[in-house]
Amino acid sequence: MEENTNQQINVDHEENKESVKRDAKGLFVSIKLFLSGLLDIRSDTDRDQTIEDVKNDIPFKGHTAWILIFSVFVASIGLNVSSTAVVIGAMLISPLMGPIVGVGLSIAINDIDTLKRSFVNLGVMVGLSVLTATLYFAVSPLTTLTPELESRTAPTILDVFVAISGGLALIVAKSKKGTMPNAIAGVAIATALMPPLCTVGYGIAVLRLEYAIGAMYLFSINAIFIALSTFIVAKLLRFPMLRYANSAKRKFIARMASILAIVMMIPAIYTFYIILNETNAERDYKSFMENEIGTNESLYLRKPFYEYENKTIKLYFDGEISDATVSDLQNELKNYESIKDFTLKISGNKARGIEQISKANDRYIVEINRLETENEALLDKVEDLKIRLALMETQLAEAQKVIPVEILPYNNIAKDAKIRFPDLSELGYGEVLQSNFLKVDTLKVIFPEWKFQVSDSLNDLRNKDLREWITGELKADTLLVK
């Protein structure tokens, strides 16, 4: 009996294990189907229409040429005045990406004719853009290297990633059924093809070829990676290959397209590798300067020089630098992977160090004296303000004083007025200030209230009698009745 019970337990345990496995497998399948439906773009891709749209964007003449010229002017002005908003506007209207996307797509579908047209239009586009920008900067009175221009004179690893991501987003947006203008406009801004070409024109106009070469290098990187991204997506989405009646020609075209694809990938991979090394080296150089030089209070760095091409770091210090310090810095440099093979050259100047310290001490003394003088002046101003405030408070208190009624014969006058003028119900008295804008006089005023209303002539008569009587009692020169 006990043996049967154990067997039954084992059977139930195995069934539970199998049930768990089936549930886990079902969950995995469900997740896979969900992600497949979420990320799949093949079912919503219009390959034929995409190819037609890309081919339509390749030609570069007429309206497209004029749009490019105007967008180059707008971008050049934006770079000239360092206005990011203006540069973004120019990138939105520029038709630069058509031939570049055409290069990538034509290689992917073995379309040599489209590839030729793409290269021709790309060359015309680049030449016209550079010529227009050169003419603008040649006549522009503003020739200062602005931050917007400087940022386009050398590529970084981020530019490579932006070009790759932008190219992928562009061809995916173009391949979707319908249109996605927002995505295409966003790619135009992100990849930033227009500003580097304008910077090339700036470098030529001001005779700074290093700027022109660096900016053209940046444009080339963007163009290569956009074309490469287009090629990869077109292959993944299985765009239809162009068929040729002649089988020998078809094989030749396919072979040439493959060679071009490889040729396009090689500089792209090499460029990525070079820029990645440059970026890592610059990062390690900044870390070295911050960690080893910036935190050492005994070192007074005057000027550093970082030369990636020559693999050299030159540091000039104020004050004498001992051999032990030089050896320590050289050993510390080896801990930074990307610059460990750089040559570190260190120079010190004992006399200059003492001179610099003396000058710095003199500057500190002058600055302290200046601050003390300013502090004394501020204290004097505070004391002056205190005195003026006390005076104003005194004047305000005097102005707010009310003359006691007891010093005026008002009580007796009011009683006598009630006897002399029985119709009088109330009698007010006060003093007012009156000005003719040349001088200010103080006038006495009475405010009678009568029990009974009478005509204006009678009212004027009794007010006149009241005024004459009170004028005599107060011995006032002028008395007004209101």
Number of C-alpha atoms within 10 A of each C-alpha: 5 7 8 9 10 11 11 12 12 12 12 12 12 12 12 12 12 12 12 12 12 12 12 12 12 12 12 12 12 12 12 12 11 12 11 11 11 9 8 11 13 13 10 11 19 15 19 11 15 22 19 10 15 23 20 13 18 26 19 22 13 8 9 16 18 13 15 24 20 16 23 28 20 22 29 30 21 21 24 25 18 18 16 13 10 17 26 20 15 26 26 18 18 24 20 24 24 19 29 26 26 31 29 29 30 27 28 27 23 24 20 17 9 20 23 14 19 26 16 15 21 23 13 15 23 17 12 17 24 25 19 22 27 23 15 20 23 16 10 13 9 12 14 10 18 14 13 18 24 16 15 25 22 19 22 16 17 12 20 23 15 18 26 23 17 26 33 22 20 23 24 21 20 22 27 18 14 13 11 14 11 10 15 21 15 16 23 24 19 17 25 24 22 29 28 30 31 33 33 30 29 29 24 22 21 16 11 13 15 14 24 26 18 20 28 24 20 24 27 18 22 27 26 24 29 28 29 27 25 29 26 18 20 25 16 11 15 13 20 14 14 14 14 13 7 9 10 10 12 15 13 13 20 21 13 15 20 15 13 15 19 12 11 18 16 12 14 20 11 11 18 19 13 13 18 16 16 19 17 15 20 17 14 19 21 12 14 18 15 12 12 15 16 14 10 11 7 10 17 19 17 13 10 13 11 16 12 15 7 9 14 16 17 14 18 17 19 21 22 16 18 9 10 9 12 15 11 11 17 17 12 14 22 13 12 17 11 18 24 18 12 19 15 17 15 17 14 19 14 13 12 14 17 14 14 16 15 12 12 12 12 12 12 12 12 12 12 12 12 12 12 12 12 12 12 12 12 12 12 12 12 12 12 12 12 12 12 12 12 12 12 12 12 12 11 11 10 10 9 9 8 7 8 7 9 8 7 11 11 17 11 10 16 16 11 12 18 14 11 12 13 10 15 17 12 13 16 13 13 9 12 10 9 11 9 7 6 5 7 10 9 11 15 17 17 18 13 17 14 16 11 9 10 11 8 8 9 11 13 13 12 16 19 13 12 18 19 12 15 18 16 10 13 14 10 11 9 11 17 15 15 11
